[in-house]
Amino acid sequence: MSDAPKKFYLTTPIYYVNARPHIGHAYTTIVADVLARRHRLLGDDTFFLTGTDEHGQKIERSAAAAGVPPQQFTDQVAHEFKTLWDRMGITYDKFIRTTDPAHKLGVQQLWRALEEKGFIYLDTYTGSYCVSDEAFVDAPAGTPCPDCGRLLETVTEENYFFKLSAFQDKLIALIESNTLKIENDSRRNEVLSFVRGGLKDLSISRSSFKWGIPVPGNDKHVIYVWLDALANYITALGYGSDDTTNFEKFWPADLQLVGKEIIRFHCVYWPAFLLAAGLPIPQAITAHGWLLFDNSKMSKSKGNIVRTETILDALGTLCPPEPQPELVARVLLGRKRPSPKDLFASDVLRYFLLREIPFGYDGSFSFDALWERYNADLVNGYGNLVSRTLNLISQNEPDGIERPTSFSAEGTSFIKDGVSQVTRYPTHLSSNEITAYVTELSLLVGHVDRYLSTHAPWKLAKETTAEARKTLVEVLYTSAEAIRLLTIFLHPIMPYATARVWAQLGLDPADLTTNHQSLTTWGQLKPGTKLGPLSPIFPRADKSLIEIMTNMENETTPPSNPTPDSTAPDAAPRTTTLPGSGTLTVGGSTALNTGPAPMPPQPTDTPAPAEASTISIDDFAKIELRVAQIVVAERIPKADKLLRLEVDLGPDFPRRQILSGIAEHYTPEELIGRRIVVITNLAPRKMRGLESHGMLLAASHGENGKPILATFAEDIALGSRLK
Ligand code: MSP
């Protein structure tokens, strides 16, 4: 991909307003903001869209439950989302609401385009509907929705249908040729197998409630909320209005970021609508995993959400006074001006989420991890590096930074190597590269830190020889230059903290926030550069911060609802993940674990006493074994033995992720679709930054102990218990 500036249109999903924002929403928005900032800094003409999804039965019911008219209800929650993004300094170019009049006109225009091309027809539909997912589902009413577990309702009504079936072959071809790029591969395969499984025509109107955009020419019907919502990506650019300049300039989207649960809507329905209307399809759609809290997806009704406001309020108290307040304006790129406290806290949260959660996978959020990562990476890492280096420069180089006449290769080469690792990600840092990019940066901080410790400039400063002075100048310049480069690379992730470091280095913030392309070559720090006023960047956080955040959450989070009302919006979690890890292989009567986290070794030379080798039936009953089907299987980068699996346990249980050490014996392709046995009540384990929630049962075969997965000769329902 060329590094020449180009246009870059980036979108987040628009968030439902039935629930207040939590850090799951913030996660997607943060990733998008990092990418948008990076593209702008490299000169790309960037348009970053976010907003709220405000129509549909779910919102109508939420408003009724709150006792307010839907418009008033959506105004309140949309305002909360917008206020939060503004507090965090999110640089969206447009915040769209599906209740905006211009959006409504655009959606009706899209409807007419589909109708004119003959892709809409009227028919009667009786079937099951999931109110929470706002989707028709191919399963009996009264049973749990296969996607989210809430009970399905029967709907009989006259509906308009979209001829989705006409696009099956076309979609397969577009996805297979990567014309529609779906990241990552396991999501792409999931979408392909869904489309190959056969596409049925889609009901795209509802007449049993009113809260939606009327179907043009038949206002007894409102337009299906997903057609309404997906269209936001083009109506925000002026599609269907008098001014289509932005639409012509920015469409198709370069990247659409979504959570993994809505890929079907984005990778099947959305491109089909666009193809039918004769419009270009997006270039790329990328799905990320979920933020889990207490091992399940954050969800309002489970009471396991973490509010971003809690983190801003608590971390904000650590924010050191800012000697140069005009910096705040610099990092905002023209938005409303948040407080330094909010920007500081938001930086910490941004760094934490990107460093901690491997992009594309589920990851657990905890206040402990946030606190630990803050102290380890930001206080002891980057922050300490900056303050050690700049204090030494200010004490020993009163006329400004000195530059050595020559560098010893030993001094600079390993830092330059580190820098070149980072510059491997030029303009096209993709969302899938974010984790590697941030990890590379934290390694670079470690390199420079070790370089400083090895050369101990604080000792050199006390020596009087010319040789010591020469080395001191070289070490300080090299470290300061490394900090300059680190600061450039970290800027999209922590815009405020890096602007402060930049100013302390004595550099012009205008450079940091406008032009990165020319700043990333080694050695640009000019001799004589006078440092700005020095002050701490990341003060140490006391462990009490964890308790403070936990208490703040407990005070504001409604108690969890153990038996959620299936008709309430967001009434049950979209998924729940449970315990365990790896593969438990059973050879004869001996349990042997071939997974990456071995069980304690079994005694070999001394036979175990008879009582120790038997267990009571009650002990056995404690192990929950269930029938599951592997639906996703993929290799994990840099882990030769591990596979990441997602298994389906039938409609009564949510899908779960299991990491299993069987990669040397099974390919991902041969596993997909296999019915297996899973131990479902093991405590979750983290491996390679990923959570594993269960073990597969396998027999150990032959001398090498090859695991052979336990399976069934007869048909058996998913989720059935083995006893
Ligand atoms: N309104 C639809 C999207 C329409 S887009 C045309 C919707 N809204 S949502 O509010 O339920 O979720 C939207 C997105 O929020 C998810 O796809 C994901 O990006 C983000 N997240 C919500 N909860 C999340 C987590 N617990 N973890 C990570 N992201 C989460 O679906």
Boltz pocket constraint, residues with backbone or C-beta under 6 A from the ligand:
constraints:
  - pocket:
      binder: B
      contacts: [[A, 12], [A, 13], [A, 14], [A, 15], [A, 16], [A, 23], [A, 24], [A, 25], [A, 27], [A, 28], [A, 53], [A, 226], [A, 229], [A, 230], [A, 231], [A, 232], [A, 257], [A, 258], [A, 259], [A, 260], [A, 261], [A, 262], [A, 289], [A, 290], [A, 291], [A, 292], [A, 297], [A, 298], [A, 299]]
      max_distance: 6.0
